[in-house]
Amino acid sequence: MCRERSISIILHSGAFLKTSDPDLQSEFKPDADEKASDYSETTDESGPENEDSDGGWKEGRALESDLNMDVDCNAAKKFLSCTLWGQQFIYKQYSQVVAPTGVKQTHMRVHTGEKPFSCSSCGQRFNQKIHLKTHMRIHTGEKPFVCEECGKRFSQQGNLTTHMRVHTGEKPLACEDCGQRFNQQTHLKAHMRVHTGEKPFQCSDCDKTFKRKTHLKTHMRVHTGEKPFGCKDCGKRFYRNTDLKTHLRVHTGEKPFGCDECGQRFNQKTHLKEHMRLHTGEKPFHCNKCGKRFNRKTHLNSHMRVHAE
């Protein structure tokens, strides 16, 4: 009975993708309302077509550990391997081999570029039905995956998995240049631009470039005049949320930045930086008319009026 149930689980869950990538694992798992026959077909004891007769695929032998479940010693344990991509699709059936034809056809779209599934709302096309189903949540607003820690909802399981690292503190991605670690691939990719100097996002109005798309989006408010962040105490509005948070210290009296030399405190880090020049003697701003130097740009601006008069 246990052996039969083990085999039934495999047949009804389709082919298993042998990969450590959770996104790839989910790509080839069929929907609950799809039949196992959509992903496999029974063949004779000769097994699936070999590499010579079915281009791009070859047959191999899977280990019991690969199946990660109870294994019947008499059952055929084999896999199909895509020679173009190197992915292995594990499958088995009691005393017979099941060739997951549907899985092969679906996977080969990665190489052919075929996208037979189209979104009825925006026309975007996909190579798998499950990808279309996931995409449709953008239009429906459906977010079926919930974080048990904070209640935040997500449209994709992968996004929830990534979000959980915020709570666990896990940072599995490391920068090869400086060792800094990140919890998301996108964060690592953006960080790498610090080392490469790449600024791929360009403003269409002034040609200024940015390392991150979010920085470009914020910058565009300079041109549009949009100030979406408003102070509830005085009504003053700001381009960035960080500017609003800094401004709120005017009302709360908070001064989180302290001088190590004299203990004076400031509500902005830039103010502390300017103050430190009193102790260091640094004067980075100079007059191009007479060469006089100043520790603050405002002092230079005031001085320039002497030459203008």
Backbone as a ProteinNet text record, in pm:
[ID]
protein_1_A
[PRIMARY]
MCRERSISIILHSGAFLKTSDPDLQSEFKPDADEKASDYSETTDESGPENEDSDGGWKEGRALESDLNMDVDCNAAKKFLSCTLWGQQFIYKQYSQVVAPTGVKQTHMRVHTGEKPFSCSSCGQRFNQKIHLKTHMRIHTGEKPFVCEECGKRFSQQGNLTTHMRVHTGEKPLACEDCGQRFNQQTHLKAHMRVHTGEKPFQCSDCDKTFKRKTHLKTHMRVHTGEKPFGCKDCGKRFYRNTDLKTHLRVHTGEKPFGCDECGQRFNQKTHLKEHMRLHTGEKPFHCNKCGKRFNRKTHLNSHMRVHAE
[TERTIARY]
83.6	0	86.9	192.6	279.4	347.9	386.9	454.7	361.3	237	140.9	113.4	102.6	75.4	193.5	314.4	432.6	434.7	399.6	397.9	287.4	173	60	95.9	168.8	210.2	293.1	382.4	469.6	390	300.2	223.5	133.7	73.4	-20.2	49.2	174.9	245.7	335.3	333.8	409.4	555.8	638	780.8	845.7	952.1	1022.6	1150.1	1167.6	1285.3	1400	1511.9	1627.2	1712.6	1681	1753.7	1736.4	1832.6	1824.2	1747.9	1712.6	1640.6	1491.7	1433.7	1291.2	1200.2	1244.8	1161.7	1150.6	1262.1	1258.7	1180	1187.7	1112.1	962.9	915.6	772.7	725.7	817.7	777.6	713.5	762.3	717.1	621.1	572.9	473.8	335.2	251.6	122.8	22.9	-77.9	-187.5	-267	-338.1	-415.1	-524.6	-576.6	-686.3	-637.7	-505.5	-453	-422.4	-446.2	-428.1	-281.7	-246.4	-109.9	-80.5	-183.7	-164.1	-119.8	-144.2	-100	51.7	112.6	255.5	332	262.3	332	247	313.3	242.6	313.8	238.8	297.9	355.8	477.6	542	568.1	623.3	654.4	782.1	826.9	939.4	1071.1	1071.2	1194.5	1226.5	1127.8	1150.4	1136.6	1169.4	1156.4	1256.5	1229.3	1318.8	1455.2	1560.6	1694.3	1739.8	1864.2	1915.3	1917.5	1942.6	1952.5	1817.3	1711.6	1580.3	1499	1539.5	1463.5	1562.5	1594.7	1701.3	1691.6	1804.2	1808.5	1777.9	1742.5	1706.9	1781.9	1821	1883.3	1833.3	1843.3	1792.4	1905.5	1876.4	1977.2	1914.6	1991.5	1944.3	1947.5	1836.4	1827.8	1854.9	1919.3	1943.1	1818.3	1806.7	1690.9	1687.5	1805.7	1810.3	1756.1	1766.3	1714.8	1563.7	1498.3	1352	1295.8	1372.7	1333.8	1199.1	1174.9	1051.6	1071.4	970.2	980	996.4	1088.8	1116.7	1095.9	1020.3	1000.1	1121.2	1185.5	1307.3	1282.6	1158.5	1127.6	1085.8	1070.2	1023.5	1141.1	1112.6	1216.6	1239.3	1363.8	1397.1	1489.5	1435.1	1513.4	1484.5	1560.4	1532.5	1561.1	1500.6	1532.9	1621.7	1723.5	1813.7	1815.7	1785.9	1791.9	1937.7	1991.5	2132.5	2160.1	2054.7	2074	2090.9	2026.6	2023	2083	2090.3	2149.1	2054.9	1924.2	1829.4	1784.3	1761.7	1721.6	1579.9	1495.1	1356.3	1337.4	1319.8	1312.9	1169	1153.3	1020.7	1032.5	925.9	924.3	781.4	763.5	635.2	662.1	577	596.2	606.3	722.2	749.2	744.8	712.3	710.3	773.2	819.9	878.4	776	763.5	671.6	753.9	733	805	722.9	765.6	687.9	696	623.2	626.9	589.5	484.7	441.2	548.7	625.6	733.2	840.5	873.1	973.4	928.8	803.1	751.6	752.3	712.3	709.6	850.2	944.1	1081.1	1145.9	1120.4	1186.3	1146.4	1035.3	996.3	1099.2	1177.6	1285.1	1384.2	1407.6	1504.2	1441.6	1315.4	1251	1192.9	1166.3	1106.5	955.9	897.2	751.7	677.7	575.1	493.2	346.6	287	150.7	39.4	73	-30.2	-29.9	-145.7	-156.3	-252.1	-214.8	-300.1	-410.6	-534.1	-649	-663.5	-594.3	-606.3	-503.2	-377.9	-272.1	-196.4	-223	-159.8	-23.1	33.1	164	156.6	262.9	261.4	360.1	330.6	409.6	429.7	537.8	565.6	506	447.6	382.2	250.5	155.2	22.8	30.7	118.7	130.9	184.7	269.9	321.1	210.6	123.4	8.9	-82.7	-105	-191.7	-135.5	-4.2	60.5	50.8	73.2	66.6	-71.2	-176.1	-312.9	-342.3	-264.7	-285.5	-253	-172.8	-145.5	-274.6	-356.6	-482.3	-592.9	-593.6	-700.3	-669.2	-538.9	-499.7	-490.2	-504.4	-500	-359.8	-352.9	-225.9	-246.9	-238.2	-274.2	-168.6	-46.7	60.7	82.8	66.5	67.1	184.7	252.1	359.5	297.7	332.9	276.8	333.9	444.5	507.9	443.3	418.1	368.7	238.3	190.5	63.7	71.3	190.2	204.9	173.2	107.8	62.5	139.9	150.5	226.6	152.6	179.3	114.7	189.6	316.5	396.9	463.9	475.3	539.7	685.8	753.6	894.1	915.8	821.8	831.9	815.6	727.2	709.4	835.8	894	1017	1129	1141.7	1243	1213.1	1085.4	1044.3	1075.4	1063.4	1085.7	1227.3	1320	1457.2	1466.3	1367.2	1361.8	1346	1266.7	1240.5	1350.8	1406.5	1508.3	1647.9	1665.7	1798	1891.3	1840.3	1923	1965.8	2094.1	2148.7	2240.2	2180.6	2258.1	2342.6	2326	2395.6	2507.1	2628.2	2744.8	2812	2861.2	2938.2	3079.4	3124.8	3257.2	3369.5	3337.2	3439.8	3464.6	3357.1	3374.3	3316.4	3244.9	3191.5	3058.6	3007.2	2878	2769.9	2676.6	2576.2	2437	2351.3	2218.4	2116.3	1990.1	1883.6	1808.5	1840.2	1774.3	1876.2	1852.8	1940.5	1941.2	1824.3	1815.2	1898.7	1905.3	1985.4	2134.7	2174.7	2314.9	2350.7	2260.9	2284.5	2300.1	2213.3	2221.7	2350.8	2390.3	2513.1	2636.7	2638.6	2755.5	2788.4	2688.1	2711.2	2799.7	2809.2	2901	3044	3072.3	3206.4	3231	3129.6	3147.2	3129	3057.9	3029.8	2916.8	2852.8	2743.3	2623.2	2567.4	2446.4	2351.2	2275.4	2195.4	2064.1	2023.9	1894.8	1916.6	1865.9	1892.2	1765	1776.6	1665.1	1647.4	1526.2	1497.5	1493.7	1487.7	1479.9	1616.2	1704.9	1833.9	1954.1	1929.7	2035.4	2116	2073.6	2141.3	2118.1	2219.6	2208.7	2213.6	2156.6	2144.6	2173.6	2217.8	2246.6	2119.5	2016.4	1892.1	1773.3	1677.9	1556.7	1475.7	1476.6	1403.1	1461.4	1593.9	1657.6	1615	1602.7	1555.3	1411.2	1329.6	1188.6	1175.9	1257.7	1257	1305.2	1410.5	1466.2	1364.7	1282.4	1185.2	1088.4	1072.3	982.3	1036.8	1167.9	1226.9	1170.2	1150.7	1098.9	946.3	879.4	732.4	677.2	760.3	713.7	633.3	624.4	547.3	616.5	538.8	588.5	486.7	497.9	393.6	396.9	504.1	517.4	496.6	390.7	354.2	365	406.3	416.1	278	234.5	102.7	98.4	215	220.3	215.2	287.7	293.8	253.1	231.4	186.1	295.6	419.9	529.7	542.7	572.5	576.5	717.8	744.7	879.9	877.3	989.8	1006	1024	1098.6	1135.9	1084.4	1056	1009.5	1120.2	1246.2	1358.4	1369.4	1337.7	1340.1	1231.5	1115.7	1006.8	1047.2	1108.2	1150.7	1252.3	1344	1442.7	1374.3	1277.9	1205.2	1128	1072.2	989.8	1068.1	1200.8	1282.4	1275.1	1235.5	1215.9	1103	1000.2	883.8	906.7	978	997.9	1116.3	1208.4	1327.1	1435.7	1416.2	1514.1	1643.8	1756.8	1888.4	1977.5	1965.9	2035	2184.2	2235	2375.9	2457.7	2554.7	2635.8	2781.3	2843.6	2984.8	3071.7	3167.1	3255.2	3355	3376.9	3476.2	3419.3	3299.3	3244.7	3107.3	3047.5	2919.1	2797.3	2816.2	2701.7	2623.5	2491.5	2407.1	2330.1	2292.8	2228.2	2115.8	2017.1	1904.8	1927.7	2038.1	2072.2	2219.9	2248.9	2386.8	2471.9	2410.9	2484.4	2527	2442.5	2477.1	2595.8	2598.3	2711.8	2839.5	2827.2	2942.8	3000.5	2910.8	2955.1	3022.8	2963.4	3017.5	3157.8	3181.8	3311	3426.1	3396.2	3501.4	3559.3	3481.7	3533.2	3649.2	3640	3743.9	3860.1	3829.7	3934.8	4003.4	3935.2	3991.3	3972.1	3898.6	3875.2	3790.1	3832.1	3758.1	3749.6	3650.1	3643.8	3588	3531.2	3469.7	3558.7	3600.2	3691.2	3634.6	3671.8	3628.6	3719.4	3658.9	3739.1	3784.9	3744.6	3787.5	3914.4	3913.4	4026	4094.3	4038.4	4101.2	4070.1	3992.1	3957.2	3874.8	3895	3829.7	3733.8	3631.9	3526.5	3490.2	3441.1	3402.4	3256.3	3181.3	3041.7	3012.4	2928	2893.2	2813.1	2730.8	2652.3	2743.4	2855.6	2951.9	3018.2	3045.2	3101.8	3002.7	2875.8	2772.4	2760.6	2768.9	2762.8	2884.1	3000.4	3123.9	3120.3	3059.8	3057.2	2985.5	2899.9	2828.8	2926.5	3039	3141.3	3196.2	3217.3	3270.3	3163.1	3037.3	2927.8	2895.9	2924.9	2891.3	2982.5
-121.2	0	125.9	125.4	242.5	267.1	155.8	170.6	228.8	181.4	230.9	378.8	420.6	560.7	647.9	597.5	672.5	696.6	595.2	607.6	701.5	693.4	779.6	926	957.1	1095.4	1148.1	1065.5	1108	1130.8	1041.6	1053.9	1176	1204.9	1317.2	1451.1	1449.7	1576.4	1607.2	1522.5	1548.8	1515.7	1563.9	1538.1	1629.4	1579.3	1658.2	1713.9	1842.5	1909.2	1901.6	1842.3	1827.2	1952.7	2048.3	2174.6	2236.2	2317.1	2384.3	2514.8	2558.3	2684.5	2663.9	2724.6	2703.8	2755.9	2861.3	2914.3	2814.5	2748.2	2648.7	2526.3	2492.1	2378.3	2399	2520.8	2548.7	2562.5	2592.9	2617.1	2495.3	2377.1	2257.2	2174.6	2231.5	2163.6	2198.9	2101.7	2131.4	2188.9	2259.6	2308.1	2190.4	2214.6	2107.7	2055.2	2142	2100.9	2040.9	2024.3	1964	1817.5	1734.3	1591.6	1553.9	1441.4	1393	1360.2	1324.2	1289.3	1409	1531.6	1650.6	1664.4	1597.9	1610.9	1482.1	1370.8	1245.4	1152.2	1053.2	950.3	818.9	709.1	579.1	523.3	470.4	409.5	263.6	191.5	51.7	42.2	-78.9	-99.7	-49.5	-12.4	40.8	179.5	242.3	372.1	484.2	606.7	723.5	720.6	800.6	807.2	855.7	802	839.4	968.4	1005.9	1134.2	1143.5	1029.9	1031.6	1051.8	994.2	1001.6	1120.5	1186.6	1300.3	1411	1493.9	1592.3	1679	1693.1	1779.8	1711.3	1580.3	1509.8	1377.7	1337.1	1206.9	1144.6	1011.9	938.1	906.3	907.7	874.1	799.4	773.1	698.9	790.2	801.1	887.7	808.8	869.8	807.4	816.5	725.1	728.2	859.4	912.5	1038.3	1153.5	1144.3	1249.9	1258.1	1140.7	1138.4	1195.3	1187.8	1249.9	1199.3	1068	1007	855.9	781.3	635.5	581.8	489.8	438	287.9	238.7	96.5	42.2	-58.9	-111	-165.6	-209.5	-265.1	-159.2	-34.6	70.4	128.9	173.4	236.3	377.8	410.9	544.3	607.4	691.9	751.1	899.8	965	1106	1139.7	1249.1	1305.7	1426.5	1442.1	1555.8	1635.2	1766.5	1854	1889.2	1846.7	1870.1	2014.6	2092.2	2232.5	2317.3	2274.5	2356	2285.1	2150.8	2075.1	2044.4	2076.5	2048	1902.4	1840.6	1700.9	1689.2	1614.4	1596.5	1452.5	1433.7	1300	1248.6	1120.9	1062.5	912.9	846.1	700.7	650	526.6	460	313.3	251.1	112.5	22.5	-41.1	-138	-79.8	47.4	108.3	247.1	294.4	427.6	523.5	639.1	741.2	854.5	886	994.8	1122.5	1219.8	1343	1433.2	1395.7	1468.4	1614.9	1640.6	1777.9	1863.1	1802.5	1875.2	1911.1	1817.2	1844.5	1959.2	1952.6	2055.7	2192.6	2195	2321.3	2378.2	2292.6	2338.6	2388.1	2322.5	2358.9	2498.1	2552.8	2689.7	2792	2754	2842.3	2864.3	2758.9	2766.2	2820.1	2786.7	2827.9	2968.3	3016.6	3148.8	3149.1	3031.9	3021.8	3066.1	3150.3	3198.6	3188.4	3071	3047.5	3102.7	3148.2	3193.6	3346	3406.8	3552.6	3607.2	3722.1	3789.6	3864.6	3838.8	3902.1	4049.2	4091.5	4230	4323.5	4276.5	4364.5	4308	4183.6	4124.3	4063.8	4076.4	4017.2	3866	3807	3664.8	3588.3	3457.9	3373.6	3235.7	3168.7	3035.9	2924.6	2960.5	2860.7	2915.6	2827	2865.7	2915.3	2853.9	2893.1	3035.3	3077.4	3214.2	3314.2	3277.1	3362.7	3375.1	3262.9	3261.9	3354.3	3349.8	3437.1	3583.2	3608.7	3745.8	3807.3	3728.6	3779.4	3842.4	3805	3863.1	4012	4058.9	4202.5	4276.4	4217.8	4280.9	4258.7	4142.3	4111.5	4164.1	4188.4	4233.2	4120.9	3998.2	3882.8	3864.3	3846.3	3820.6	3706.2	3583.5	3468.5	3424.5	3478.4	3434.3	3537.8	3493.1	3584.1	3555.2	3661.2	3647.8	3629	3521.1	3491.9	3583.3	3650.6	3738.1	3876.6	3935.7	4073.9	4091.2	3986	3993.7	4049.1	4087.5	4140.2	4031.1	4071.2	3974	3989.8	3877.6	3875.7	3796.4	3831.6	3763.6	3638.3	3624.9	3509.3	3449.2	3316.2	3246	3288	3307.6	3347.2	3480.7	3573.8	3705	3693.7	3603.6	3580.4	3519.2	3422.9	3358.3	3460.4	3550.8	3655.9	3750.8	3786.4	3878	3821.1	3690.2	3628.6	3653.2	3682.9	3710.5	3839.4	3927.2	4049.5	4011.8	3908.5	3865.1	3773.5	3688.3	3593.4	3654.7	3764.8	3826.5	3757	3658.8	3584.2	3673.2	3668	3742.6	3648.8	3567.5	3463	3510.7	3636	3686.1	3781.8	3754.9	3834.1	3899.4	4021	4092.1	4034.5	3995.2	3935.2	4037.3	4165.1	4268.8	4315.1	4333.4	4388.2	4299.7	4194	4101.6	4141	4259.7	4301.8	4203.5	4174.7	4071.8	4133.5	4063.2	4113.8	4000.1	4038.4	3938.2	3923.2	4008.7	3999.7	4015.2	3942.2	3949.7	4090.1	4155.9	4290.9	4390.1	4370.9	4458.7	4439.3	4314.7	4287.1	4346.6	4330.7	4383.2	4535.5	4601.6	4747.3	4788.4	4711.9	4742	4731.5	4635.5	4613.7	4737	4821.4	4943.7	5043.1	5025.7	5108.8	5079.6	4953.7	4912.8	4937.7	4916.5	4930.5	5074.2	5156	5293.5	5304.1	5192.6	5190.9	5270.6	5353.8	5430.7	5417.4	5307.5	5275.7	5352.3	5424.4	5493.3	5643.3	5692.1	5830	5913	6036.8	6131.2	6183.8	6178.6	6223.3	6375.6	6444.7	6591	6659.3	6603.7	6670.5	6579.2	6454.7	6357.5	6312.3	6348.5	6300.1	6149.8	6076.1	5930.5	5883.5	5764.5	5711.1	5561.3	5513.5	5371.6	5289.6	5350.8	5278.1	5345.4	5263.3	5314.3	5398.4	5359.9	5436.1	5576.4	5589.3	5721	5809.7	5749.4	5825.1	5870.2	5780.2	5811.9	5929.7	5929.3	6039.6	6168.8	6158.4	6275.8	6341.2	6262.3	6315.4	6413.4	6403.1	6495.6	6638.5	6652.4	6786	6855.1	6778.5	6833.8	6847.5	6752.6	6755.4	6844.1	6870.3	6950	6870.2	6739.8	6654.7	6644.6	6667.1	6653.2	6571.3	6438.4	6351.9	6336.1	6382.3	6361.6	6493.8	6498.4	6620.8	6609.1	6718.1	6722.6	6750.2	6666.4	6681.9	6799.7	6844.2	6952.9	7091.2	7110	7243.6	7247	7130.9	7125.8	7132.6	7150.9	7157.4	7023.1	7030.4	6909.1	6885.1	6754.6	6715.4	6615.9	6613.4	6519.5	6376.6	6364.1	6231.9	6210.1	6084.7	6050	6072.1	6049.6	6072.3	6219.6	6309	6452.7	6488.7	6424.3	6447.2	6400	6281.8	6228.3	6320.9	6375.3	6469.4	6596.9	6646.2	6768.1	6751.7	6635.1	6612.7	6634.6	6625.6	6649.4	6794.9	6883.7	7024.3	7034	6952.1	6953.9	6870.2	6759.7	6670.8	6713.8	6792.1	6833.5	6727.7	6618.8	6509.8	6554.4	6522.5	6553.4	6429.5	6337.6	6208.4	6209.7	6320.7	6323.9	6413.2	6352.7	6425.5	6438.4	6552	6576.1	6507.5	6426	6355.2	6448.1	6566.4	6659.4	6746.2	6801.9	6897	6858.4	6754.3	6707.2	6776.9	6880.3	6950	6852.8	6867	6772.6	6843.2	6762	6816.3	6723.7	6784.3	6703.7	6649.6	6692.4	6641.1	6604.1	6498.3	6452.4	6554	6622.2	6723.8	6840.4	6873.4	6981.1	6940.9	6814.5	6765.4	6768.5	6729.2	6728.2	6869	6967.8	7107.2	7154.5	7115.2	7155.6	7099.3	6976.8	6911.7	6987.4	7069.1	7147.4	7254.9	7291.9	7387.2	7324.7	7193.5	7122.7	7081	7044.4	6996.1	7109.4	7225.1	7336.5	7323.1	7223.1	7201.2	7314.2	7365.3	7470.4	7432.5	7350.8	7296.2	7391.2	7504.2	7596.5	7719.7	7743.9	7856.3	7950.9	8076.7	8181.4	8180.3	8171.8	8169.3	8309.3	8409.2	8547.2	8585.4	8553.8	8594.9	8478.8	8360.2	8243.2	8220.3	8307	8291.1	8163.7	8094.9	7965.5	7972.4	7883.3	7882.9	7738.8	7723.2	7589.2	7557.5	7657.3	7634.2	7700.2	7636	7690.8	7819.7	7828.3	7950.4	8070.1	8044.9	8152.6	8198.1	8104.3	8139.3	8222	8181.4	8255.3	8399.2	8416.1	8551.5	8633.4	8568.1	8636.6	8681.7	8602.3	8633.3	8764.6	8808.6	8935.7	9054.2	9035.4	9140.6	9169.7	9067	9083.7	9132.9	9102.4	9142	9290.1	9349.8	9491.7	9586.7
0	0	0	82.1	88.1	-44.5	-112.1	-238.9	-343.3	-344.7	-442.4	-420.6	-296.1	-267.7	-308.7	-284.6	-323.9	-473.1	-551.3	-696.7	-740.3	-675.3	-710.3	-691.2	-586	-560.2	-675.6	-725.4	-834.4	-961.2	-993.7	-1117.1	-1115.2	-1002.5	-996.2	-974.9	-940.6	-923.8	-1042	-1143.8	-1265.2	-1247.9	-1339.2	-1333.8	-1230.9	-1170.7	-1070.4	-1130.7	-1115.7	-1171.1	-1072.2	-1113.8	-1025.5	-1031	-943.7	-940.3	-804.2	-762	-632.1	-640.9	-762.4	-782.5	-758.3	-651.2	-621.8	-730.5	-802.7	-910.5	-1024.5	-1057.4	-1163.6	-1120.4	-991.2	-941.7	-961.3	-937.2	-946.6	-1089.7	-1183.1	-1320.9	-1384.7	-1349.4	-1416.8	-1332.3	-1223.9	-1142	-1194.1	-1232.5	-1293.9	-1196	-1249.4	-1167.2	-1113.6	-1003	-940.6	-1032.2	-1122.9	-1209	-1340.2	-1356.5	-1477	-1451	-1547.2	-1532.7	-1549.5	-1489.3	-1504.8	-1649.3	-1725.2	-1865.8	-1947.8	-1896.2	-1967.3	-1961.4	-1865.6	-1845.9	-1877.6	-1897.8	-1921.7	-2004.5	-2064.7	-2138.3	-2114.6	-2106.2	-2080.7	-2209.2	-2200.3	-2314.9	-2285	-2381.7	-2356.7	-2275.2	-2248.7	-2158.5	-2215.3	-2343.4	-2400.9	-2348	-2282.4	-2219.9	-2318.7	-2277.2	-2362.4	-2475.8	-2577.1	-2691.2	-2645	-2705.7	-2662.2	-2727.4	-2701.2	-2747.5	-2899.1	-2967.1	-3112.2	-3178.2	-3120	-3182.6	-3136.2	-3027.1	-2974.4	-2941.2	-3040.4	-3028.7	-2905	-2836.1	-2720	-2589.6	-2592.7	-2469.7	-2462.6	-2344.2	-2327.2	-2197.6	-2191.2	-2076.7	-1980.9	-1851	-1751.6	-1636.2	-1532.4	-1416	-1294	-1223	-1104.9	-978.4	-882.2	-753	-666.8	-568.8	-479.9	-402.3	-369.3	-294.2	-375.9	-510.9	-596.8	-588.7	-569.4	-568.4	-439.7	-331.3	-204.8	-154.1	-169.3	-120.3	-118.9	-67.4	-65.1	-206	-224.1	-357.2	-359.2	-456.8	-476.9	-551.9	-495.7	-557.1	-697.1	-726.9	-858.3	-959.1	-913.2	-1003.5	-1080.8	-1201.7	-1283.5	-1234	-1205.7	-1157.3	-1259.6	-1344.2	-1451.9	-1462.4	-1543.1	-1566.4	-1711.4	-1755.3	-1885.2	-1861.8	-1941	-1927.3	-2056.3	-2044.7	-2161.3	-2187.2	-2300.5	-2330.9	-2366.9	-2396.8	-2429.9	-2304.8	-2195.9	-2073.6	-1953.8	-1960.1	-1851.2	-1737.5	-1750.4	-1643.3	-1651	-1534.9	-1529.6	-1475.1	-1544.5	-1505	-1458.1	-1327.8	-1270.2	-1274	-1306.3	-1310.2	-1288.1	-1246.7	-1236.1	-1229.8	-1265.1	-1251.2	-1223	-1147.7	-1108.2	-1230.7	-1250.8	-1357.1	-1497	-1513.8	-1645.9	-1640.1	-1753.1	-1761	-1817.4	-1754.6	-1802.6	-1863.1	-1989.5	-2055.6	-2045.3	-1968.1	-1950.1	-2073.3	-2177.8	-2304.4	-2286.3	-2207.6	-2186.1	-2122.3	-2030.4	-1964.9	-2066.1	-2154.6	-2258	-2348	-2391.7	-2481.7	-2414.5	-2286.9	-2213.3	-2197.3	-2157.6	-2136.1	-2264.5	-2376.8	-2502.5	-2550	-2497.6	-2534.9	-2487.3	-2385.6	-2340.3	-2453.3	-2532.5	-2641.6	-2770.3	-2795.9	-2921.6	-2914.5	-2791.4	-2776.3	-2794.7	-2809.6	-2829	-2702.8	-2720.9	-2609.6	-2649.7	-2632	-2680.4	-2591.8	-2470.7	-2377.6	-2368.7	-2394.6	-2402.4	-2297.7	-2237.9	-2140.2	-2213.3	-2176.6	-2241.9	-2203.3	-2097.4	-2051.2	-2113.7	-2125.6	-2177.1	-2295.7	-2331.1	-2448.4	-2425.3	-2305.9	-2278	-2293.9	-2348.5	-2379.6	-2291	-2271.8	-2182.8	-2244.1	-2201.8	-2255.2	-2170.9	-2056	-1971.7	-1917.9	-1905.7	-1856.6	-1712.8	-1633.1	-1493.2	-1480.8	-1577.7	-1576.1	-1608.9	-1701.7	-1733.8	-1612.5	-1545.2	-1427	-1318	-1299.2	-1200.9	-1242.9	-1372.3	-1425.4	-1407.3	-1421.6	-1412.3	-1276.6	-1175.7	-1042.2	-1039.8	-1137.4	-1148.2	-1179	-1264.8	-1305	-1201.7	-1138.3	-1042.5	-902.6	-875.3	-742	-641.1	-687.6	-598	-539.9	-408.5	-340.3	-241.2	-290.9	-208.1	-106.9	-115.9	-26.9	83.8	209.5	324.3	417.3	461.1	559.3	697.6	764.7	896.7	1005	974.3	1073	1077.7	959.9	955.9	878.6	814.5	743	602.6	557.2	421.4	320.3	210.7	112	-18.7	-92.7	-217	-323.9	-448.8	-561.4	-602.9	-559.4	-596.6	-473.4	-473.3	-363.2	-349.2	-463.5	-460.8	-392.4	-411.6	-347	-195.9	-152.6	-9.1	50.5	-20.9	26	44.1	-53.3	-44.2	71.3	87.9	195.2	333.1	350.7	481.2	532.8	442.1	484.7	565.8	550.1	631.3	778.1	804.4	941.7	995.1	907.8	952.9	955.6	881.5	873.6	777.1	706.6	611.1	494.1	462.8	348.6	269.8	183.6	115.7	-1.7	-42.6	-161.5	-120.9	-166.6	-125.9	-245.6	-223.8	-325.8	-329.8	-447.2	-461.5	-443.5	-457.4	-447.4	-303.8	-226.2	-90.8	19.5	-18.1	81.8	142.5	110.1	164.1	120.4	208.3	182.4	167.9	92.3	59.7	64.5	87.7	93.4	-37.6	-136.4	-266.5	-378.7	-487.3	-603.7	-663.5	-664.1	-720.3	-639.7	-507.6	-422.9	-449.9	-469.8	-502.3	-637.5	-733.7	-868.9	-865.6	-788.7	-776.6	-705.6	-603.6	-529.4	-617.9	-708.7	-794.2	-878	-901.4	-979.5	-904.1	-771.8	-693.5	-737.2	-765	-805.8	-954.6	-1036.8	-1182.1	-1230.1	-1148.4	-1190	-1290.3	-1317.7	-1415.7	-1365.2	-1452.2	-1422.7	-1541.5	-1544.7	-1663.8	-1677.3	-1572.3	-1576	-1598.9	-1712	-1754.7	-1758.3	-1709.7	-1712.7	-1854.6	-1905.5	-2042.1	-2053.2	-1939.7	-1941	-1928.6	-1845.2	-1823.3	-1845	-1885.7	-1916.7	-1795.3	-1674.5	-1555.1	-1542.3	-1498.6	-1490.3	-1344.9	-1321.4	-1186.1	-1184.3	-1068.9	-1051.1	-1033.8	-975.3	-946.5	-1013.8	-1052.2	-1116.5	-1018.9	-891.8	-790.4	-774.2	-790.2	-781.3	-898.1	-1016	-1132.6	-1111.5	-1058.2	-1033.5	-936.7	-832.5	-736	-800.6	-881.3	-949.2	-1042.2	-1107.8	-1203.4	-1138.9	-1007.7	-937	-938	-958.1	-970.6	-1093.7	-1200.5	-1325.6	-1323.7	-1260.2	-1259	-1148	-1044.6	-931.4	-831	-852.8	-761.9	-626	-520.1	-383.8	-305.1	-314.5	-257.7	-106.3	-41.5	102.7	177.4	259.2	329.2	479.6	544.8	690.5	749.1	842.4	903.5	1001.5	1047.4	1145	1081.2	970.7	910.2	763.6	704	565.1	460.7	501.4	405.3	333.5	202.3	121.7	67.2	37.7	-1.7	-117.5	-192	-302.8	-252.7	-140.8	-91	50.9	82.2	215.7	318.5	277.9	370.2	409.4	315.1	345.9	446.5	433.6	529.1	668.7	676.2	805.5	872.6	791.9	845.7	895.5	818	853.9	984.5	1006.8	1126.3	1255.7	1249.2	1368.6	1414.4	1323	1359.9	1461	1441.8	1531	1657.3	1644	1759.3	1845.7	1787.5	1861.9	1866.2	1794.6	1793.7	1725.3	1789	1732.6	1748.1	1653.7	1669	1636.6	1579.8	1537.6	1631.9	1698.9	1796.5	1754.3	1788.4	1758.8	1864.4	1820.8	1913.6	1982.3	1923.6	1978.1	2090.6	2067.5	2165.3	2218.4	2162.3	2212.7	2156.1	2075	2014.7	1926.2	1928.2	1856.1	1744.4	1642.2	1522.4	1476.3	1406.8	1357.6	1216.8	1153.8	1020.9	1015.3	943.5	930.8	855	756.6	680.3	769.7	868.8	961.9	1050.1	1090.6	1169	1085.3	959.7	869.9	852.1	837.2	824.7	953.6	1067.2	1197.4	1220.4	1175.3	1198.5	1133.6	1032.7	966.1	1058.4	1161.9	1260.7	1337.4	1360.7	1434.9	1344.6	1221.2	1130.5	1054.8	1044.4	968.3	818.2	776.6	633.4	574.4	458.3	387.1	238.9	204.8	68.7	-37.2	5.2	-91.3	-110.6	-235.1	-259.8	-365.4	-351.7	-444.2	-566.9	-685.4	-808.3	-851.8	-774.7	-804.3	-727.1	-597.3	-512.9	-441.4	-451.3	-391.3	-245.1	-183	-42.4	-24.8	88.3	110.2	229.2	225.9	327.7	363.7	487.1	530.7	501.2	454.5	416.4	282.5	204.7	73.4	87.9	192.3	214.9	241.4	308.5	334.5	204.5	114.9	-15.4	-96.3	-92.9	-167.2	-117.1	14	71.9	29.1	27.2	-12.2	-158.1	-245.4	-388.3	-417.2	-325.1	-343.9	-338.2	-269	-260.8	-399.8	-479.2	-614.1	-711	-680.9	-770.3	-758.2	-642.1	-618.9	-696.9
[MASK]
+++++++++++++++++++++++++++++++++++++++++++++++++++++++++++++++++++++++++++++++++++++++++++++++++++++++++++++++++++++++++++++++++++++++++++++++++++++++++++++++++++++++++++++++++++++++++++++++++++++++++++++++++++++++++++++++++++++++++++++++++++++++++++++++++++++++++++++++++++++++++++++++++++++++++++++++++++++

